Each structure stands twice: as structure tokens, then as C-alpha cells.
Amino acid sequence: MARPKKAPTENVTKDTATVASEEKNVLNSILRSLASAGFDQTVDLRTTEPGMSAAVAWGRHEGVETPRLLALVLPAGAWSRSNADEVQALSWNLPTPDTAPEHYAQFAVVKGAEGKLEAIFDLAPGAPHQIDKLPTLREINDYKRIKADPKYRWSMRMYDRLMKGFNALHERIYQTHKDRVNGKNDIIEEVAKLLFLETFRLNHDGALTFEHDGKTLDLKDVFTAAHVRKNGARAVAEIHAAFEHFKLHADYIVTDDAGEKHPIFDKNVHLRLAQPGNYEAVLTLIQDLGPVTDNRDQVVKEQGTLADITADVLGRAFDVFLRANFESKGGLGIYLTPAPVKQAMLALAFHDIKESTEDAANLVARDGKGRPAFRFCDPACGSGGFLSVALSHLRRTLDEIGGRATATEDARNKLFAEMCQHSFVGADSSPQMVMLARVTMSLLGAPKARIFYTQNSLTSPQLEPGTFDLICTNPPFGTPKFNKGQEEAKRAHEEAMEKILATFRSDLTPRDGRGGGFDYSPTTTGLAMGGYPNGKGVWKETSANTDPAVLFIDRCLQLLKPGGKLLIILPDGVLCNSGERYVREYIMGTKDEASGEFHGGKAIVKGVISLPADAFKLSGTGAKTSVLYVQKRHARKDDPKKFQDEPQTDVFMGVAETLGYVVKNNVEDYGAGVPNDLAAIVGAYVRGE
């Protein structure tokens, strides 16, 4: 057993200096800094990768050992690995002499080999994320020590294997073994279908029979690499038939708020891959996992499966694969929100939920039917990025808050399982994105998450007003441009917009006999952004050129319960332009110059975070955007349709100039060494700075 030693607090000793590499010197600089903060016990970790150095450190506060901290120096040129997912994987995969390996590192300080770049991470299982400061020696023991799955170390090894394998598959099908797909996104979709079949095979007991060519076959016999290797094209045809049979299975059908049912795949979706070699490669990757080991590296099962991998790890592997390979451009108006933005938005929301006694109680409450009352929504969910991040934050929050509903691990697990089925709602107008979101959430352990196709989230009855506690979304914005010769298309667009705008005037009452226009009276589930006030305060019908972002603000406020929270990405024009001042006053009210108070608004603005201009460069847009964070005002007790006149508090403001990456060659390059400013912004918000 390696004995803990005091971290160096002065210069590196002469003996060490004569043999230490440059990376080791950088590691010692991290340990000196940790020691000065009281984390003065260390154990070196063995690293097999050239140029990498690592150690774990901890301290004592009031006689109690703190959680472990990982000190890690990445090899030169490897700074792209300084993200929460990869650092967590490294923390679990590094060989350790610690006699209690289940005491995984809960935090990490990472530096580049040159010692100039630094990032800090919270590595809790299920929700690793970047932070800007380590907790102090006194604070760190107040952090809930989240119990890791006994197979978490093995799961993180499988994460690394799957990530490399998914990317290799993508290149294989895209470059060297081309198949019946039209582009990179089609490959992601095919991998998603095969992952669905594999998880279906593993999570259903008994025979899984289907018919093909007059024979009754079993999915468990057909869907293996060995069967494909032996039978080639015949095996591929059998797998195609299996997908057709199981894609509409009742276990994967969800119901929206209007009562409409949605399978995970549309009836017109089919497997397209045809080459047996590609099926063999996929099945070998996801089935040939070797023996399962516990966190002490003892074999607990001779042959592992995807079902043995911790759900959050498997889901994150697919989500990272999707984000790394998805092509946003192509005229579909589809793009993925950068991971640092999603993490920051959900971190703000769940911090406030934990800090509020009322919100924490609501998080674990039950509705009138005995189901979890908390509901999260993304009405423009795309591939489910906000949903998957919200799921991980919810899991961690349940572990951290107190109360009878979460008093024991069994109680938390039971509640979380129910919330996976009832608490997550997503809608999108792209069937492909809905399918990817459904598969991602299924891999995360939420196959019944209520994600569905809708023609238009702005008007759909599939989303019930006044029923959501938290909405995080990145909705479409901007108005289409029509060239000469597109008059008919322009006319059709304007007619469609007029129909939508007509539904956004429920809070407007016609001024009959008073010169036309409307009077505005806000209600808790009403809409009014189908109009705008003129200089005299009389509301008029707005034009078909209204930015959809304005309508999404109104719609999201309508969908929230009174007191609910909205974090939405908006073009800066909505927040800054003089022509959109009425939108801002609609949200927070008009200012009384005498008292300085705002009255008549539907929400309290909690924060605005400016994002860099290249945040969505991959989608082909350089539009400047910001995150708007608001809380819907509470309803009056004597009249639940009317709002309380609550005071507007101070607004938190932040400016992110970089997000931890630069866009190069149409990819997000996290190895450029630029900081993720959102980590510092979230830290400042949490500390009340």
C-alpha cells in the first residue's frame, strides 16, 4: 500500500528536480497550491500515457477526511481532452494504489503540460461539469458524497471504448465501407436504431419473436455479431425484419398532453444499412465488452453488456458521439446548442431550485394522480440536449436535497425512475431530431420520456399551458428572406404566420367603438405577442415579420406554472433594440419612475448572459445571442388568473467571450486553450457575486 505523503509546500526537492519531467513539475505546482489550501495529503497515480502526470489529494477538516481531488497534467497538445466527460473517464481509469478506490475523485484540477492552461471540474457521477473555483477545506465536506455505482469504474472504461468505437464506425461507414446512407447525420440515425434494438434485446425477458420469410425467429438469436458473420446478407434481412416488428412496441409509446400517442420510431422509418460487415462492426462494438469488474477491479460478471453500463455513462457516450459528428448546416434550420451553454443554463436553474425551500419541496411533490408533479420542458428540443443535461442535474439534485421523499437511496431511486417517465417533455418539428432525442433519453434510462413530433410548438395542444416548472430552450429565431420570384412562397408564409399570430391575442380585448385596436390585460395562461402597443398604449395587430423568438417567449411563459423558471436563448435584438422595447416591458413590466419599481409584467428577470458571436457558428449563423433567465410571477390567491405584483429584484449580468473552444474546419476545437467563461459566470451567480 502506498502511504500518503505531505504535498510539497516549498520548492521541489533536489532529488525530485533531477528526475522530474516538465509535466511532473507542473503537477507539483498544482499540489503546492492544493496544500496551501489545506489539501496536503497526496498519493501519486501511475500513468501509462507519455507526458501525463497525476495524483490524488485530500485534507482533513474537524477530523474528517475530505473527498479526493484529482491533480492531472495532460500531455502537450492534448488540451482538447480537458472537458468534464473525458476528465471524469480519466479519473476512473487511472490505476490507483488507494485502498478504497470507491473514494473516487470528486473534483479535479487539470493543467496543460506547459503549465499555462488550467481548468477545474466537479466530477460527481451523472453530472460532471466545469467550475471556476474549488470548494474550500471547510466547504468541501458539506458537499453530498454521492455514492457511485459499484461498476462505475468499468462503466467509464466502456465509455472510452464506446466513444472511440462510435467515431471509428462513423468514419468506416462514411469513408471506407459506404452504405445506403446519404450523409453523416444518416449514419448517426442508423447507429441509434441499432442501439435501440440492442437495449430492447437486453431489457426484455423471455422470447422476443418475430416473423420473417415464413419462419419464427428470436431477436436474441439473430441480433449478434456471430450470426451476421456466419449468415451475411440473410442475417441483415432478418435484422431489418426485427426492427420493423419491434419499432412500434408498446413499451416505447408515450402520450402527450392532448392524449395523442407516439412510438419511438415513425412507421415509415426503416433500417437502411445493408452491408453485413457494417452490422458486424456495430454489434462487435456494443456486445463484445469483456468481463465486468467492480470498482476494486474484481470480476463480478464474465461477459458484460450495455445493460451493465451505468445509464448516465451510456447516454453521455451517445450524446457526445452525436454532437461530435452531427452536421448542422444544410438548410434544415437544425443545430445543436454547445455543451457549455446547456450545462450553464441547467446549473443556474437547479442551483436556484436547491436554494429555495419552496422549489425543493415542489421538486419531490406529487400531483393529484400520485405522479411526480415536477415537469421540465423543451418545446424546441432538437436532439434532446437540454433534456439529457436536465436529467443528470435532477439525479444529482435529488441526492443533495433533504426531506422524506429522498431520505433513503431506495426512495430516491424510486422517485427518479418515476420522474424519468413523467417529468420530461420535449417537442420538435423534425422527426429525425425527435427520434435521436428519444434514443438518447432511452440510453439514459428514460425510454418513456415524453418526447414527440409536433407541427408547431407555438400552437400545439400537445403542450398544456400552466403545467411546467422549468423550461430550457433554444428556439428558432429570425424571419425568412424571400428572393424575387418567390412571391407565392412569401405569401404562403405570411398567411401561416397570420394564423399563428391570431392565437397569440387571448390577453387582448377589442376596443369596440373606441377607434379600434385592443386593450391588454395580462393573465397567467394568456398570450399577447400577436400584438404590440402603439405610442398611446393601444395594442395593434403585429405583422407577419414578427420574430418567432418573441412568440416563443410568450408561449413558454404561458406553459410555465406561476413561479416557474424559463431559460431561453434569444437574439440580442430582442433584448436590446428599441423596436423590441415592448417585448421587454411585456416580460418585466413598465418602470414607475418615482418608485423605480416595475409593474404589469409577467415575469421577474433573474439574469442575462451574453454569449459570444461564434456560439452558433457551426449552424451557419453569426447571430449575436444571449441567455435570458426569468421567473414567471406567482398568481394571486384571490384570483389565480391574475398575477401578483411582485418586485423586480437585481438582475445578474454576465458576458461570455469564449466557451472553451474555437470553431476550426467546421468543428468545435476544445484544444485551442481558450477559457470557458460560463464556468466563471455560473460560479459568480452561485456565490451571489
Secondary structure as GFF3:
##gff-version 3
##sequence-region A 1 689
A	DSSP	beta_strand	5	6	.	.	.	ID=ss1
A	DSSP	alpha_helix	14	19	.	.	.	ID=ss2
A	DSSP	alpha_helix	22	36	.	.	.	ID=ss3
A	DSSP	beta_strand	41	45	.	.	.	ID=ss4
A	DSSP	beta_strand	53	58	.	.	.	ID=ss5
A	DSSP	beta_strand	60	61	.	.	.	ID=ss6
A	DSSP	beta_strand	64	65	.	.	.	ID=ss7
A	DSSP	beta_strand	68	73	.	.	.	ID=ss8
A	DSSP	three_ten_helix	79	81	.	.	.	ID=ss9
A	DSSP	alpha_helix	84	93	.	.	.	ID=ss10
A	DSSP	beta_strand	105	111	.	.	.	ID=ss11
A	DSSP	beta_strand	118	122	.	.	.	ID=ss12
A	DSSP	beta_strand	129	131	.	.	.	ID=ss13
A	DSSP	alpha_helix	137	140	.	.	.	ID=ss14
A	DSSP	alpha_helix	152	171	.	.	.	ID=ss15
A	DSSP	pi_helix	172	176	.	.	.	ID=ss16
A	DSSP	alpha_helix	184	203	.	.	.	ID=ss17
A	DSSP	beta_strand	209	212	.	.	.	ID=ss18
A	DSSP	beta_strand	215	218	.	.	.	ID=ss19
A	DSSP	alpha_helix	219	222	.	.	.	ID=ss20
A	DSSP	alpha_helix	225	231	.	.	.	ID=ss21
A	DSSP	alpha_helix	233	246	.	.	.	ID=ss22
A	DSSP	three_ten_helix	250	252	.	.	.	ID=ss23
A	DSSP	beta_strand	254	255	.	.	.	ID=ss24
A	DSSP	beta_strand	261	262	.	.	.	ID=ss25
A	DSSP	alpha_helix	276	287	.	.	.	ID=ss26
A	DSSP	beta_strand	292	293	.	.	.	ID=ss27
A	DSSP	beta_strand	299	301	.	.	.	ID=ss28
A	DSSP	three_ten_helix	306	308	.	.	.	ID=ss29
A	DSSP	alpha_helix	311	325	.	.	.	ID=ss30
A	DSSP	alpha_helix	339	355	.	.	.	ID=ss31
A	DSSP	alpha_helix	357	363	.	.	.	ID=ss32
A	DSSP	beta_strand	376	378	.	.	.	ID=ss33
A	DSSP	alpha_helix	385	400	.	.	.	ID=ss34
A	DSSP	three_ten_helix	404	406	.	.	.	ID=ss35
A	DSSP	alpha_helix	409	422	.	.	.	ID=ss36
A	DSSP	beta_strand	424	428	.	.	.	ID=ss37
A	DSSP	alpha_helix	431	443	.	.	.	ID=ss38
A	DSSP	beta_strand	450	453	.	.	.	ID=ss39
A	DSSP	beta_strand	468	473	.	.	.	ID=ss40
A	DSSP	alpha_helix	487	502	.	.	.	ID=ss41
A	DSSP	beta_strand	508	510	.	.	.	ID=ss42
A	DSSP	beta_strand	518	520	.	.	.	ID=ss43
A	DSSP	beta_strand	531	533	.	.	.	ID=ss44
A	DSSP	beta_strand	539	541	.	.	.	ID=ss45
A	DSSP	alpha_helix	548	559	.	.	.	ID=ss46
A	DSSP	beta_strand	560	571	.	.	.	ID=ss47
A	DSSP	alpha_helix	572	576	.	.	.	ID=ss48
A	DSSP	three_ten_helix	578	580	.	.	.	ID=ss49
A	DSSP	alpha_helix	581	588	.	.	.	ID=ss50
A	DSSP	beta_strand	589	591	.	.	.	ID=ss51
A	DSSP	beta_strand	598	600	.	.	.	ID=ss52
A	DSSP	beta_strand	603	610	.	.	.	ID=ss53
A	DSSP	three_ten_helix	617	619	.	.	.	ID=ss54
A	DSSP	beta_strand	625	632	.	.	.	ID=ss55
A	DSSP	beta_strand	652	655	.	.	.	ID=ss56
A	DSSP	beta_strand	662	664	.	.	.	ID=ss57
A	DSSP	beta_strand	667	669	.	.	.	ID=ss58
A	DSSP	alpha_helix	677	686	.	.	.	ID=ss59
###
